[in-house]
């Protein structure tokens, strides 16, 4: 897929609404060598700058830039962090591999925790406070679509890490399109199919048979937790249309231990 445009009188050019990915930027003008900047990575919720320098010469000559020194962000004032697929796959994740635990890596956030009871929050949706704002001030989006429980207390859809392309967290000075929040705006983007067929199968298991017994407990309750699934992506029409699908299964047989103390007669009389 390619897109082309003409620069304005100042030599500036803009390509809005590009899909995330790696791009090659090429500039041509009669009387100058063709300039190419390779591997320009476009991230979600970002403005990427690709400055080009044209050298006098024939248009048949090409100057290719393959690497350059990273620069400070000059086009946006928002702060936050973007975690790409490679980082997601490489980092160990707690909280049953919930992507919301990644907010622990963002400056200005408190430690992520699971609020409410197991009954109300059965899929262990996590939350945090950001820059001193209550957790109700956060907003979670699924590719730009509202992903908040109707009460505003929980996240509705928590896809597996294996299906996520990017986790984008903005904590301040974000654009108006990311409004409805005073704390953090977390936006997740799913992976896409490519020109090659690819997939994965995974399973994570925790069982009480491999765990130690509670110190004061008389027995060890049976606990078995299985987190398993698969994903598959590929082309429908090469370079045009792709498909990606994933499945996640959770089976949680949880045994809890409660140690209760019954006051004896002396304690009752003293009370």
Buried (B, 14 or more C-beta within 10 A) or exposed (E): EEEEEEEEEEEEBEEEEEEBEEBEBBBEEEEBBBBBBEEBEBBBBBBBEBEBEBEEEEEEEEBEBEEEEEEEEEEEEBBBBBBBBEBBEEEEEEBBBBBBBBBBEBEBBBEBEBEEEEEEBEBBBBBBBBBEBEBBBBBBBBEEEEBBEEEEBBBEEBBBBBBBBBBBBBBBEBEEEBEEBBBBBBBBBBBEBBEEEEEBEBEEEBEBEEEEEBEEEEEBBEBBBBBBBBBBBBBEEEEEEBEBEBEBEBEBEEEEBEEEEEEEEEEEEEE
